[in-house]
Amino acid sequence: MKKLRIHELTVPLTAGSIAPLKAGDKVLLSGIIYSARDAAHKRLAEMIHRGDSLPFDLAGQVIYYLSPSPAKPGMIIGSSGPTSSYRLDSYTPALLELGLKGMIGKGARSREVIDAIVKNRAVYFMAVGGAAVKMAQSIVSARMIAFPDLETEAILELKIEKMPLFVAVDADGSDIFKI
């Protein structure tokens, strides 16, 4: 039986910090990350196409495919489970080309995305579905930074501490869904 390897990483990520990661490894991720789902990705793609500046620098960054539920009184954020990543596959290669180093979601990725992950030495993290309340406990602050009209799909800057994740696709292209 393979021993589970646990890595503690801090964002921003570098090719060197993700090089030791292998599909199936557990990661405790800390630092500043950004939430973005379908509508926000569409707007980011439009901004890239027009040559506009993005609302945050993608270099070394991680995007969490998240649309949190409303926060209950006294809470920083509501339940924060991942969405199905394949829905963002058409946007992902362009974001990786601009320096994005990690994505957090659930489910398998397309061959095109896996090839872009390898080319850009990035990583795809998988959050465990059904653990949205646990994921929210890793978020210590949340601040809207772009697209407030998208409401729950607005881009949030999230400060996280030891968010529990698994490596789904490593920088060499090993895919947990194919192993």
KEBAVO-768141 format. One record per residue: residue in three letters; x, y, z of N, C-alpha, C, O in turn. Coordinates in steps of 0.1 Angstrom, whole numbers, plus 5000, padded with zeros to 4 digits. Layout:
<atoms>
{type=ALA nx=X ny=Y nz=Z cax=X cay=Y caz=Z cx=X cy=Y cz=Z ox=X oy=Y oz=Z}
...
</atoms>
This chain:
<atoms>
{type=MET nx=5008 ny=4988 nz=5000 cax=5000 cay=5000 caz=5000 cx=5009 cy=5012 cz=5000 ox=5018 oy=5013 oz=5008}
{type=LYS nx=5006 ny=5022 nz=4991 cax=5013 cay=5034 caz=4990 cx=5011 cy=5043 cz=5002 ox=4999 oy=5045 oz=5006}
{type=LYS nx=5022 ny=5048 nz=5008 cax=5021 cay=5057 caz=5019 cx=5016 cy=5071 cz=5014 ox=5022 oy=5076 oz=5005}
{type=LEU nx=5006 ny=5077 nz=5021 cax=5001 cay=5090 caz=5017 cx=5012 cy=5101 cz=5021 ox=5016 oy=5101 oz=5032}
{type=ARG nx=5015 ny=5108 nz=5011 cax=5025 cay=5119 caz=5013 cx=5017 cy=5132 cz=5016 ox=5008 oy=5135 oz=5008}
{type=ILE nx=5021 ny=5139 nz=5026 cax=5014 cay=5152 caz=5029 cx=5024 cy=5163 cz=5027 ox=5035 oy=5163 oz=5033}
{type=HIS nx=5020 ny=5173 nz=5020 cax=5028 cay=5185 caz=5017 cx=5021 cy=5198 cz=5022 ox=5009 oy=5199 oz=5021}
{type=GLU nx=5028 ny=5206 nz=5028 cax=5023 cay=5219 caz=5032 cx=5029 cy=5230 cz=5023 ox=5041 oy=5231 oz=5021}
{type=LEU nx=5020 ny=5237 nz=5016 cax=5023 cay=5247 caz=5006 cx=5017 cy=5260 cz=5009 ox=5007 oy=5261 oz=5015}
{type=THR nx=5024 ny=5271 nz=5005 cax=5019 cay=5284 caz=5006 cx=5019 cy=5291 cz=4992 ox=5028 oy=5290 oz=4985}
{type=VAL nx=5008 ny=5297 nz=4989 cax=5006 cay=5305 caz=4977 cx=5013 cy=5318 cz=4979 ox=5012 oy=5324 oz=4990}
{type=PRO nx=5020 ny=5324 nz=4969 cax=5020 cay=5319 caz=4955 cx=5029 cy=5307 cz=4953 ox=5039 oy=5304 oz=4960}
{type=LEU nx=5024 ny=5298 nz=4943 cax=5031 cay=5286 caz=4940 cx=5042 cy=5289 cz=4929 ox=5041 oy=5298 oz=4922}
{type=THR nx=5052 ny=5281 nz=4929 cax=5062 cay=5281 caz=4919 cx=5064 cy=5267 cz=4913 ox=5059 oy=5257 oz=4918}
{type=ALA nx=5070 ny=5267 nz=4901 cax=5073 cay=5254 caz=4895 cx=5081 cy=5245 cz=4905 ox=5078 oy=5233 oz=4906}
{type=GLY nx=5090 ny=5251 nz=4913 cax=5098 cay=5243 caz=4922 cx=5090 cy=5238 cz=4934 ox=5092 oy=5227 oz=4939}
{type=SER nx=5080 ny=5246 nz=4939 cax=5072 cay=5242 caz=4950 cx=5062 cy=5231 cz=4947 ox=5058 oy=5223 oz=4956}
{type=ILE nx=5058 ny=5230 nz=4934 cax=5049 cay=5220 caz=4930 cx=5056 cy=5208 cz=4924 ox=5049 oy=5197 oz=4922}
{type=ALA nx=5069 ny=5209 nz=4921 cax=5076 cay=5198 caz=4914 cx=5075 cy=5185 cz=4922 ox=5074 oy=5174 oz=4916}
{type=PRO nx=5076 ny=5185 nz=4936 cax=5076 cay=5172 caz=4943 cx=5062 cy=5166 cz=4944 ox=5061 oy=5154 oz=4948}
{type=LEU nx=5051 ny=5173 nz=4940 cax=5038 cay=5168 caz=4942 cx=5035 cy=5157 cz=4931 ox=5039 oy=5158 oz=4920}
{type=LYS nx=5028 ny=5146 nz=4936 cax=5024 cay=5135 caz=4927 cx=5009 cy=5133 cz=4929 ox=5004 oy=5135 oz=4940}
{type=ALA nx=5003 ny=5129 nz=4918 cax=4989 cay=5126 caz=4919 cx=4986 cy=5117 cz=4930 ox=4992 oy=5106 oz=4932}
{type=GLY nx=4976 ny=5121 nz=4938 cax=4972 cay=5113 caz=4950 cx=4977 cy=5118 cz=4963 ox=4972 oy=5115 oz=4974}
{type=ASP nx=4988 ny=5127 nz=4962 cax=4993 cay=5133 caz=4975 cx=4983 cy=5142 cz=4981 ox=4975 oy=5148 oz=4975}
{type=LYS nx=4984 ny=5143 nz=4994 cax=4976 cay=5153 caz=5002 cx=4984 cy=5166 cz=5004 ox=4996 oy=5165 oz=5006}
{type=VAL nx=4976 ny=5177 nz=5003 cax=4982 cay=5190 caz=5004 cx=4974 cy=5198 cz=5014 ox=4962 oy=5197 oz=5015}
{type=LEU nx=4982 ny=5205 nz=5023 cax=4975 cay=5215 caz=5032 cx=4980 cy=5229 cz=5026 ox=4992 oy=5232 oz=5027}
{type=LEU nx=4971 ny=5236 nz=5020 cax=4974 cay=5248 caz=5013 cx=4970 cy=5260 cz=5021 ox=4960 oy=5261 oz=5027}
{type=SER nx=4980 ny=5270 nz=5021 cax=4978 cay=5282 caz=5029 cx=4981 cy=5294 cz=5020 ox=4988 oy=5293 oz=5010}
{type=GLY nx=4976 ny=5306 nz=5023 cax=4979 cay=5318 caz=5016 cx=4967 cy=5325 cz=5010 ox=4956 oy=5322 oz=5014}
{type=ILE nx=4969 ny=5333 nz=5000 cax=4958 cay=5340 caz=4993 cx=4955 cy=5333 cz=4980 ox=4964 oy=5330 oz=4972}
{type=ILE nx=4942 ny=5329 nz=4979 cax=4938 cay=5323 caz=4966 cx=4925 cy=5331 cz=4961 ox=4921 oy=5340 oz=4968}
{type=TYR nx=4920 ny=5328 nz=4950 cax=4909 cay=5335 caz=4944 cx=4898 cy=5325 cz=4940 ox=4901 oy=5315 oz=4935}
{type=SER nx=4885 ny=5329 nz=4942 cax=4874 cay=5321 caz=4938 cx=4870 cy=5326 cz=4924 ox=4870 oy=5338 oz=4922}
{type=ALA nx=4865 ny=5317 nz=4916 cax=4860 cay=5321 caz=4903 cx=4853 cy=5309 cz=4897 ox=4858 oy=5298 oz=4896}
{type=ARG nx=4840 ny=5311 nz=4892 cax=4833 cay=5301 caz=4886 cx=4830 cy=5305 cz=4871 ox=4836 oy=5314 oz=4866}
{type=ASP nx=4820 ny=5299 nz=4865 cax=4817 cay=5300 caz=4851 cx=4816 cy=5315 cz=4846 ox=4823 oy=5319 oz=4837}
{type=ALA nx=4807 ny=5323 nz=4853 cax=4805 cay=5336 caz=4848 cx=4817 cy=5345 cz=4849 ox=4820 oy=5353 oz=4841}
{type=ALA nx=4824 ny=5343 nz=4860 cax=4837 cay=5351 caz=4862 cx=4847 cy=5347 cz=4852 ox=4855 oy=5355 oz=4847}
{type=HIS nx=4849 ny=5334 nz=4850 cax=4858 cay=5329 caz=4840 cx=4855 cy=5335 cz=4826 ox=4864 oy=5339 oz=4818}
{type=LYS nx=4842 ny=5335 nz=4822 cax=4838 cay=5341 caz=4810 cx=4843 cy=5356 cz=4809 ox=4848 oy=5360 oz=4799}
{type=ARG nx=4841 ny=5363 nz=4820 cax=4845 cay=5377 caz=4820 cx=4861 cy=5378 cz=4819 ox=4866 oy=5387 oz=4812}
{type=LEU nx=4868 ny=5370 nz=4826 cax=4882 cay=5370 caz=4826 cx=4887 cy=5367 cz=4811 ox=4896 oy=5374 oz=4807}
{type=ALA nx=4881 ny=5358 nz=4805 cax=4885 cay=5355 caz=4791 cx=4882 cy=5367 cz=4782 ox=4890 oy=5369 oz=4773}
{type=GLU nx=4871 ny=5373 nz=4784 cax=4868 cay=5385 caz=4776 cx=4878 cy=5396 cz=4778 ox=4883 oy=5403 oz=4769}
{type=MET nx=4882 ny=5398 nz=4791 cax=4893 cay=5408 caz=4794 cx=4906 cy=5405 cz=4788 ox=4913 oy=5413 oz=4782}
{type=ILE nx=4910 ny=5392 nz=4788 cax=4922 cay=5387 caz=4782 cx=4922 cy=5390 cz=4767 ox=4931 oy=5395 oz=4761}
{type=HIS nx=4910 ny=5387 nz=4760 cax=4909 cay=5389 caz=4746 cx=4910 cy=5404 cz=4742 ox=4916 oy=5407 oz=4732}
{type=ARG nx=4905 ny=5413 nz=4751 cax=4906 cay=5427 caz=4748 cx=4919 cy=5433 cz=4752 ox=4922 oy=5444 oz=4748}
{type=GLY nx=4927 ny=5425 nz=4759 cax=4940 cay=5431 caz=4764 cx=4939 cy=5439 cz=4777 ox=4948 oy=5446 oz=4780}
{type=ASP nx=4928 ny=5438 nz=4784 cax=4926 cay=5445 caz=4796 cx=4934 cy=5439 cz=4808 ox=4937 oy=5427 oz=4807}
{type=SER nx=4936 ny=5447 nz=4818 cax=4943 cay=5442 caz=4830 cx=4932 cy=5433 cz=4838 ox=4921 oy=5437 oz=4838}
{type=LEU nx=4937 ny=5423 nz=4843 cax=4928 cay=5414 caz=4851 cx=4927 cy=5419 cz=4866 ox=4936 oy=5427 oz=4870}
{type=PRO nx=4917 ny=5416 nz=4873 cax=4915 cay=5421 caz=4887 cx=4925 cy=5416 cz=4897 ox=4926 oy=5421 oz=4908}
{type=PHE nx=4933 ny=5406 nz=4893 cax=4944 cay=5401 caz=4902 cx=4955 cy=5395 cz=4893 ox=4952 oy=5391 oz=4882}
{type=ASP nx=4967 ny=5395 nz=4898 cax=4978 cay=5390 caz=4890 cx=4978 cy=5375 cz=4891 ox=4978 oy=5369 oz=4902}
{type=LEU nx=4978 ny=5368 nz=4880 cax=4977 cay=5353 caz=4879 cx=4990 cy=5346 cz=4883 ox=4990 oy=5334 oz=4886}
{type=ALA nx=5001 ny=5353 nz=4883 cax=5014 cay=5347 caz=4885 cx=5015 cy=5340 cz=4898 ox=5014 oy=5346 oz=4909}
{type=GLY nx=5016 ny=5326 nz=4897 cax=5018 cay=5318 caz=4909 cx=5005 cy=5316 cz=4917 ox=5005 oy=5310 oz=4927}
{type=GLN nx=4994 ny=5320 nz=4911 cax=4981 cay=5320 caz=4919 cx=4974 cy=5307 cz=4917 ox=4977 oy=5298 oz=4909}
{type=VAL nx=4964 ny=5306 nz=4926 cax=4954 cay=5294 caz=4926 cx=4940 cy=5300 cz=4925 ox=4937 oy=5309 oz=4932}
{type=ILE nx=4932 ny=5294 nz=4916 cax=4918 cay=5297 caz=4915 cx=4910 cy=5285 cz=4921 ox=4912 oy=5274 oz=4917}
{type=TYR nx=4901 ny=5288 nz=4930 cax=4892 cay=5278 caz=4936 cx=4878 cy=5280 cz=4928 ox=4872 oy=5290 oz=4928}
{type=TYR nx=4874 ny=5269 nz=4922 cax=4861 cay=5269 caz=4915 cx=4850 cy=5268 cz=4925 ox=4845 oy=5257 oz=4928}
{type=LEU nx=4846 ny=5280 nz=4930 cax=4838 cay=5281 caz=4941 cx=4827 cy=5291 cz=4940 ox=4830 oy=5302 oz=4934}
{type=SER nx=4815 ny=5289 nz=4945 cax=4805 cay=5298 caz=4946 cx=4799 cy=5296 cz=4960 ox=4790 oy=5288 oz=4961}
{type=PRO nx=4804 ny=5303 nz=4970 cax=4800 cay=5299 caz=4984 cx=4785 cy=5303 cz=4986 ox=4779 oy=5312 oz=4980}
{type=SER nx=4779 ny=5296 nz=4996 cax=4766 cay=5299 caz=5000 cx=4767 cy=5311 cz=5009 ox=4778 oy=5314 oz=5014}
{type=PRO nx=4757 ny=5319 nz=5012 cax=4757 cay=5330 caz=5020 cx=4762 cy=5327 cz=5034 ox=4759 oy=5316 oz=5039}
{type=ALA nx=4770 ny=5336 nz=5040 cax=4775 cay=5334 caz=5053 cx=4764 cy=5335 cz=5064 ox=4756 oy=5345 oz=5063}
{type=LYS nx=4764 ny=5327 nz=5073 cax=4755 cay=5328 caz=5085 cx=4761 cy=5339 cz=5094 ox=4773 oy=5342 oz=5093}
{type=PRO nx=4752 ny=5345 nz=5102 cax=4757 cay=5356 caz=5111 cx=4770 cy=5351 cz=5119 ox=4770 oy=5340 oz=5125}
{type=GLY nx=4780 ny=5359 nz=5120 cax=4792 cay=5356 caz=5127 cx=4802 cy=5348 cz=5119 ox=4813 oy=5345 oz=5124}
{type=MET nx=4798 ny=5343 nz=5107 cax=4807 cay=5335 caz=5099 cx=4814 cy=5343 cz=5088 ox=4809 oy=5354 oz=5084}
{type=ILE nx=4826 ny=5339 nz=5084 cax=4834 cay=5346 caz=5074 cx=4828 cy=5343 cz=5060 ox=4827 oy=5352 oz=5051}
{type=ILE nx=4823 ny=5331 nz=5058 cax=4818 cay=5326 caz=5045 cx=4809 cy=5315 cz=5048 ox=4810 oy=5308 oz=5058}
{type=GLY nx=4800 ny=5312 nz=5038 cax=4791 cay=5301 caz=5039 cx=4798 cy=5288 cz=5034 ox=4810 oy=5288 oz=5032}
{type=SER nx=4791 ny=5277 nz=5033 cax=4796 cay=5265 caz=5028 cx=4804 cy=5267 cz=5015 ox=4799 oy=5275 oz=5007}
{type=SER nx=4815 ny=5261 nz=5014 cax=4825 cay=5265 caz=5003 cx=4830 cy=5252 cz=4996 ox=4842 oy=5250 oz=4995}
{type=GLY nx=4821 ny=5244 nz=4990 cax=4825 cay=5233 caz=4983 cx=4828 cy=5236 cz=4968 ox=4824 oy=5246 oz=4963}
{type=PRO nx=4836 ny=5228 nz=4962 cax=4840 cay=5230 caz=4948 cx=4829 cy=5227 cz=4938 ox=4820 oy=5219 oz=4941}
{type=THR nx=4830 ny=5233 nz=4926 cax=4821 cay=5229 caz=4915 cx=4829 cy=5220 cz=4906 ox=4841 oy=5219 oz=4907}
{type=SER nx=4822 ny=5214 nz=4897 cax=4828 cay=5205 caz=4887 cx=4837 cy=5213 cz=4877 ox=4833 oy=5222 oz=4871}
{type=SER nx=4849 ny=5209 nz=4877 cax=4860 cay=5216 caz=4870 cx=4858 cy=5216 cz=4855 ox=4863 oy=5225 oz=4848}
{type=TYR nx=4853 ny=5205 nz=4849 cax=4852 cay=5204 caz=4835 cx=4845 cy=5216 cz=4829 ox=4847 oy=5220 oz=4817}
{type=ARG nx=4836 ny=5223 nz=4837 cax=4829 cay=5234 caz=4832 cx=4838 cy=5246 cz=4829 ox=4834 oy=5255 oz=4821}
{type=LEU nx=4850 ny=5246 nz=4834 cax=4859 cay=5257 caz=4832 cx=4870 cy=5253 cz=4823 ox=4879 oy=5262 oz=4820}
{type=ASP nx=4870 ny=5241 nz=4817 cax=4881 cay=5237 caz=4809 cx=4884 cy=5245 cz=4796 ox=4895 oy=5247 oz=4793}
{type=SER nx=4874 ny=5251 nz=4791 cax=4876 cay=5260 caz=4779 cx=4884 cy=5272 cz=4782 ox=4891 oy=5278 oz=4773}
{type=TYR nx=4884 ny=5277 nz=4794 cax=4891 cay=5289 caz=4798 cx=4905 cy=5286 cz=4804 ox=4913 oy=5295 oz=4804}
{type=THR nx=4907 ny=5274 nz=4809 cax=4919 cay=5272 caz=4817 cx=4932 cy=5273 cz=4810 ox=4941 oy=5279 oz=4816}
{type=PRO nx=4934 ny=5268 nz=4798 cax=4947 cay=5269 caz=4792 cx=4952 cy=5284 cz=4790 ox=4964 oy=5286 oz=4793}
{type=ALA nx=4943 ny=5293 nz=4787 cax=4947 cay=5307 caz=4786 cx=4952 cy=5313 cz=4799 ox=4961 oy=5320 oz=4800}
{type=LEU nx=4945 ny=5309 nz=4810 cax=4949 cay=5314 caz=4823 cx=4962 cy=5308 cz=4828 ox=4970 oy=5314 oz=4834}
{type=LEU nx=4964 ny=5295 nz=4824 cax=4977 cay=5289 caz=4827 cx=4988 cy=5295 cz=4820 ox=4999 oy=5297 oz=4825}
{type=GLU nx=4986 ny=5299 nz=4807 cax=4996 cay=5306 caz=4799 cx=5000 cy=5320 cz=4806 ox=5011 oy=5324 oz=4804}
{type=LEU nx=4991 ny=5326 nz=4813 cax=4993 cay=5339 caz=4820 cx=4999 cy=5337 cz=4834 ox=5001 oy=5347 oz=4841}
{type=GLY nx=5002 ny=5325 nz=4838 cax=5009 cay=5323 caz=4850 cx=5002 cy=5316 cz=4861 ox=5007 oy=5313 oz=4872}
{type=LEU nx=4989 ny=5313 nz=4859 cax=4981 cay=5305 caz=4869 cx=4989 cy=5292 cz=4872 ox=4993 oy=5285 oz=4863}
{type=LYS nx=4991 ny=5289 nz=4885 cax=4998 cay=5277 caz=4889 cx=4990 cy=5266 cz=4895 ox=4994 oy=5254 oz=4896}
{type=GLY nx=4977 ny=5269 nz=4899 cax=4969 cay=5259 caz=4905 cx=4954 cy=5262 cz=4904 ox=4950 oy=5273 oz=4903}
{type=MET nx=4947 ny=5251 nz=4904 cax=4932 cay=5252 caz=4904 cx=4927 cy=5242 cz=4914 ox=4933 oy=5232 oz=4916}
{type=ILE nx=4916 ny=5246 nz=4921 cax=4909 cay=5237 caz=4930 cx=4895 cy=5234 cz=4925 ox=4888 oy=5244 oz=4923}
{type=GLY nx=4891 ny=5222 nz=4924 cax=4878 cay=5218 caz=4920 cx=4875 cy=5204 cz=4923 ox=4881 oy=5198 oz=4932}
{type=LYS nx=4866 ny=5198 nz=4915 cax=4863 cay=5184 caz=4917 cx=4860 cy=5178 cz=4903 ox=4855 oy=5185 oz=4894}
{type=GLY nx=4864 ny=5166 nz=4901 cax=4862 cay=5159 caz=4889 cx=4873 cy=5159 cz=4879 ox=4883 oy=5167 oz=4882}
{type=ALA nx=4872 ny=5152 nz=4869 cax=4883 cay=5150 caz=4859 cx=4884 cy=5163 cz=4850 ox=4875 oy=5170 oz=4849}
{type=ARG nx=4896 ny=5164 nz=4844 cax=4899 cay=5175 caz=4835 cx=4901 cy=5169 cz=4821 ox=4904 oy=5158 oz=4819}
{type=SER nx=4899 ny=5178 nz=4811 cax=4901 cay=5174 caz=4797 cx=4915 cy=5172 cz=4794 ox=4924 oy=5176 oz=4801}
{type=ARG nx=4918 ny=5165 nz=4783 cax=4932 cay=5163 caz=4778 cx=4938 cy=5176 cz=4775 ox=4950 oy=5178 oz=4778}
{type=GLU nx=4931 ny=5186 nz=4769 cax=4937 cay=5199 caz=4766 cx=4941 cy=5206 cz=4779 ox=4952 oy=5212 oz=4779}
{type=VAL nx=4934 ny=5205 nz=4790 cax=4938 cay=5211 caz=4803 cx=4950 cy=5204 cz=4808 ox=4959 oy=5210 oz=4813}
{type=ILE nx=4950 ny=5191 nz=4808 cax=4961 cay=5183 caz=4813 cx=4974 cy=5187 cz=4806 ox=4985 oy=5188 oz=4812}
{type=ASP nx=4973 ny=5188 nz=4792 cax=4985 cay=5192 caz=4784 cx=4989 cy=5206 cz=4788 ox=5001 oy=5208 oz=4789}
{type=ALA nx=4980 ny=5215 nz=4791 cax=4984 cay=5228 caz=4795 cx=4990 cy=5229 cz=4809 ox=4999 oy=5237 oz=4811}
{type=ILE nx=4985 ny=5220 nz=4818 cax=4991 cay=5219 caz=4831 cx=5006 cy=5214 cz=4830 ox=5014 oy=5220 oz=4836}
{type=VAL nx=5008 ny=5204 nz=4821 cax=5022 cay=5200 caz=4819 cx=5031 cy=5211 cz=4813 ox=5042 oy=5213 oz=4818}
{type=LYS nx=5026 ny=5217 nz=4803 cax=5033 cay=5227 caz=4795 cx=5037 cy=5239 cz=4805 ox=5048 oy=5244 oz=4804}
{type=ASN nx=5028 ny=5242 nz=4814 cax=5030 cay=5254 caz=4822 cx=5034 cy=5250 cz=4836 ox=5035 oy=5259 oz=4845}
{type=ARG nx=5037 ny=5237 nz=4839 cax=5042 cay=5233 caz=4852 cx=5033 cy=5238 cz=4863 ox=5037 oy=5245 oz=4872}
{type=ALA nx=5020 ny=5234 nz=4862 cax=5010 cay=5238 caz=4872 cx=5005 cy=5225 cz=4879 ox=5010 oy=5214 oz=4877}
{type=VAL nx=4994 ny=5227 nz=4886 cax=4988 cay=5215 caz=4894 cx=4973 cy=5218 cz=4895 ox=4968 oy=5229 oz=4896}
{type=TYR nx=4966 ny=5206 nz=4895 cax=4951 cay=5207 caz=4897 cx=4949 cy=5199 cz=4910 ox=4952 oy=5188 oz=4911}
{type=PHE nx=4943 ny=5207 nz=4920 cax=4940 cay=5201 caz=4933 cx=4925 cy=5197 cz=4933 ox=4916 oy=5204 oz=4927}
{type=MET nx=4922 ny=5187 nz=4940 cax=4908 cay=5182 caz=4941 cx=4904 cy=5184 cz=4956 ox=4911 oy=5179 oz=4965}
{type=ALA nx=4893 ny=5190 nz=4957 cax=4887 cay=5192 caz=4970 cx=4876 cy=5180 cz=4971 ox=4870 oy=5177 oz=4961}
{type=VAL nx=4875 ny=5175 nz=4983 cax=4865 cay=5164 caz=4985 cx=4851 cy=5170 cz=4984 ox=4848 oy=5178 oz=4993}
{type=GLY nx=4843 ny=5165 nz=4975 cax=4829 cay=5169 caz=4974 cx=4822 cy=5165 cz=4987 ox=4825 oy=5155 oz=4993}
{type=GLY nx=4812 ny=5173 nz=4991 cax=4804 cay=5169 caz=5003 cx=4811 cy=5174 cz=5016 ox=4805 oy=5173 oz=5026}
{type=ALA nx=4822 ny=5181 nz=5014 cax=4829 cay=5186 caz=5026 cx=4829 cy=5201 cz=5026 ox=4839 oy=5207 oz=5031}
{type=ALA nx=4819 ny=5207 nz=5021 cax=4818 cay=5222 caz=5020 cx=4820 cy=5230 cz=5033 ox=4826 oy=5240 oz=5033}
{type=VAL nx=4814 ny=5224 nz=5043 cax=4815 cay=5231 caz=5056 cx=4829 cy=5230 cz=5061 ox=4835 oy=5240 oz=5067}
{type=LYS nx=4836 ny=5219 nz=5060 cax=4850 cay=5217 caz=5064 cx=4859 cy=5226 cz=5056 ox=4868 oy=5232 oz=5061}
{type=MET nx=4856 ny=5227 nz=5043 cax=4864 cay=5236 caz=5034 cx=4863 cy=5251 cz=5039 ox=4873 oy=5258 oz=5040}
{type=ALA nx=4851 ny=5255 nz=5042 cax=4849 cay=5269 caz=5047 cx=4857 cy=5272 cz=5060 ox=4861 oy=5283 oz=5062}
{type=GLN nx=4859 ny=5261 nz=5068 cax=4867 cay=5263 caz=5080 cx=4881 cy=5267 cz=5078 ox=4888 oy=5272 oz=5087}
{type=SER nx=4886 ny=5264 nz=5066 cax=4900 cay=5267 caz=5062 cx=4901 cy=5282 cz=5057 ox=4912 oy=5287 oz=5056}
{type=ILE nx=4890 ny=5288 nz=5055 cax=4890 cay=5302 caz=5050 cx=4889 cy=5312 cz=5061 ox=4879 oy=5312 oz=5069}
{type=VAL nx=4900 ny=5320 nz=5063 cax=4900 cay=5329 caz=5074 cx=4896 cy=5343 cz=5071 ox=4894 oy=5351 oz=5080}
{type=SER nx=4896 ny=5346 nz=5058 cax=4890 cay=5359 caz=5054 cx=4886 cy=5358 cz=5039 ox=4891 oy=5350 oz=5032}
{type=ALA nx=4876 ny=5366 nz=5036 cax=4870 cay=5367 caz=5023 cx=4867 cy=5381 cz=5019 ox=4860 oy=5388 oz=5027}
{type=ARG nx=4871 ny=5385 nz=5007 cax=4868 cay=5399 caz=5003 cx=4865 cy=5399 cz=4988 ox=4873 oy=5394 oz=4980}
{type=MET nx=4854 ny=5405 nz=4984 cax=4851 cay=5406 caz=4970 cx=4860 cy=5416 cz=4963 ox=4862 oy=5427 oz=4968}
{type=ILE nx=4866 ny=5411 nz=4952 cax=4875 cay=5420 caz=4944 cx=4871 cy=5423 cz=4930 ox=4876 oy=5433 oz=4924}
{type=ALA nx=4861 ny=5416 nz=4925 cax=4857 cay=5419 caz=4911 cx=4843 cy=5413 cz=4908 ox=4839 oy=5403 oz=4914}
{type=PHE nx=4836 ny=5419 nz=4899 cax=4823 cay=5415 caz=4894 cx=4812 cy=5414 cz=4904 ox=4806 oy=5403 oz=4905}
{type=PRO nx=4810 ny=5424 nz=4912 cax=4799 cay=5423 caz=4923 cx=4785 cy=5420 cz=4918 ox=4777 oy=5414 oz=4925}
{type=ASP nx=4783 ny=5423 nz=4905 cax=4770 cay=5420 caz=4899 cx=4767 cy=5405 cz=4897 ox=4756 oy=5401 oz=4895}
{type=LEU nx=4778 ny=5398 nz=4898 cax=4776 cay=5383 caz=4897 cx=4772 cy=5377 cz=4910 ox=4770 oy=5364 oz=4911}
{type=GLU nx=4771 ny=5385 nz=4920 cax=4767 cay=5380 caz=4934 cx=4776 cy=5368 cz=4939 ox=4788 oy=5370 oz=4941}
{type=THR nx=4770 ny=5357 nz=4940 cax=4777 cay=5345 caz=4946 cx=4789 cy=5341 cz=4936 ox=4797 oy=5333 oz=4941}
{type=GLU nx=4788 ny=5345 nz=4924 cax=4799 cay=5341 caz=4914 cx=4809 cy=5352 cz=4913 ox=4818 oy=5351 oz=4904}
{type=ALA nx=4808 ny=5363 nz=4921 cax=4818 cay=5373 caz=4920 cx=4832 cy=5367 cz=4924 ox=4833 oy=5357 oz=4931}
{type=ILE nx=4843 ny=5374 nz=4920 cax=4856 cay=5369 caz=4924 cx=4859 cy=5374 cz=4938 ox=4858 oy=5386 oz=4941}
{type=LEU nx=4863 ny=5364 nz=4946 cax=4866 cay=5367 caz=4960 cx=4881 cy=5364 cz=4962 ox=4887 oy=5355 oz=4956}
{type=GLU nx=4888 ny=5373 nz=4970 cax=4901 cay=5370 caz=4975 cx=4899 cy=5363 cz=4988 ox=4893 oy=5368 oz=4997}
{type=LEU nx=4905 ny=5351 nz=4989 cax=4903 cay=5343 caz=5001 cx=4917 cy=5340 cz=5008 ox=4926 oy=5336 oz=5001}
{type=LYS nx=4918 ny=5343 nz=5020 cax=4929 cay=5339 caz=5028 cx=4926 cy=5325 cz=5034 ox=4916 oy=5324 oz=5042}
{type=ILE nx=4935 ny=5316 nz=5031 cax=4932 cay=5302 caz=5037 cx=4944 cy=5297 cz=5045 ox=4955 oy=5302 oz=5043}
{type=GLU nx=4940 ny=5288 nz=5054 cax=4950 cay=5282 caz=5063 cx=4948 cy=5267 cz=5063 ox=4938 oy=5262 oz=5067}
{type=LYS nx=4958 ny=5260 nz=5058 cax=4959 cay=5245 caz=5058 cx=4946 cy=5239 cz=5052 ox=4940 oy=5231 oz=5058}
{type=MET nx=4942 ny=5244 nz=5040 cax=4930 cay=5239 caz=5033 cx=4934 cy=5224 cz=5029 ox=4944 oy=5223 oz=5021}
{type=PRO nx=4926 ny=5214 nz=5033 cax=4930 cay=5200 caz=5029 cx=4925 cy=5197 cz=5014 ox=4914 oy=5198 oz=5011}
{type=LEU nx=4935 ny=5193 nz=5006 cax=4933 cay=5190 caz=4992 cx=4941 cy=5178 cz=4988 ox=4949 oy=5173 oz=4996}
{type=PHE nx=4937 ny=5173 nz=4977 cax=4945 cay=5162 caz=4971 cx=4950 cy=5166 cz=4957 ox=4943 oy=5174 oz=4950}
{type=VAL nx=4962 ny=5161 nz=4953 cax=4967 cay=5164 caz=4940 cx=4959 cy=5155 cz=4930 ox=4960 oy=5143 oz=4931}
{type=ALA nx=4952 ny=5161 nz=4921 cax=4944 cay=5153 caz=4911 cx=4953 cy=5151 cz=4898 ox=4953 oy=5140 oz=4892}
{type=VAL nx=4959 ny=5162 nz=4894 cax=4968 cay=5162 caz=4882 cx=4981 cy=5169 cz=4886 ox=4980 oy=5181 oz=4889}
{type=ASP nx=4992 ny=5162 nz=4885 cax=5005 cay=5168 caz=4889 cx=5011 cy=5175 cz=4877 ox=5006 oy=5173 oz=4865}
{type=ALA nx=5022 ny=5182 nz=4879 cax=5029 cay=5189 caz=4868 cx=5034 cy=5180 cz=4857 ox=5038 oy=5185 oz=4846}
{type=ASP nx=5035 ny=5167 nz=4860 cax=5040 cay=5158 caz=4849 cx=5028 cy=5151 cz=4842 ox=5030 oy=5143 oz=4832}
{type=GLY nx=5016 ny=5155 nz=4845 cax=5004 cay=5150 caz=4838 cx=4998 cy=5137 cz=4844 ox=4988 oy=5132 oz=4839}
{type=SER nx=5004 ny=5132 nz=4855 cax=4998 cay=5121 caz=4862 cx=4984 cy=5125 cz=4867 ox=4983 oy=5135 oz=4873}
{type=ASP nx=4974 ny=5117 nz=4864 cax=4960 cay=5120 caz=4866 cx=4954 cy=5110 cz=4876 ox=4953 oy=5098 oz=4872}
{type=ILE nx=4949 ny=5114 nz=4887 cax=4944 cay=5105 caz=4897 cx=4932 cy=5097 cz=4891 ox=4929 oy=5086 oz=4896}
{type=PHE nx=4925 ny=5103 nz=4882 cax=4913 cay=5097 caz=4876 cx=4917 cy=5086 cz=4866 ox=4908 oy=5078 oz=4861}
{type=LYS nx=4930 ny=5085 nz=4862 cax=4934 cay=5075 caz=4853 cx=4943 cy=5065 cz=4860 ox=4946 oy=5054 oz=4854}
{type=ILE nx=4947 ny=5067 nz=4872 cax=4956 cay=5058 caz=4879 cx=4948 cy=5047 cz=4885 ox=4954 oy=5038 oz=4891}
</atoms>
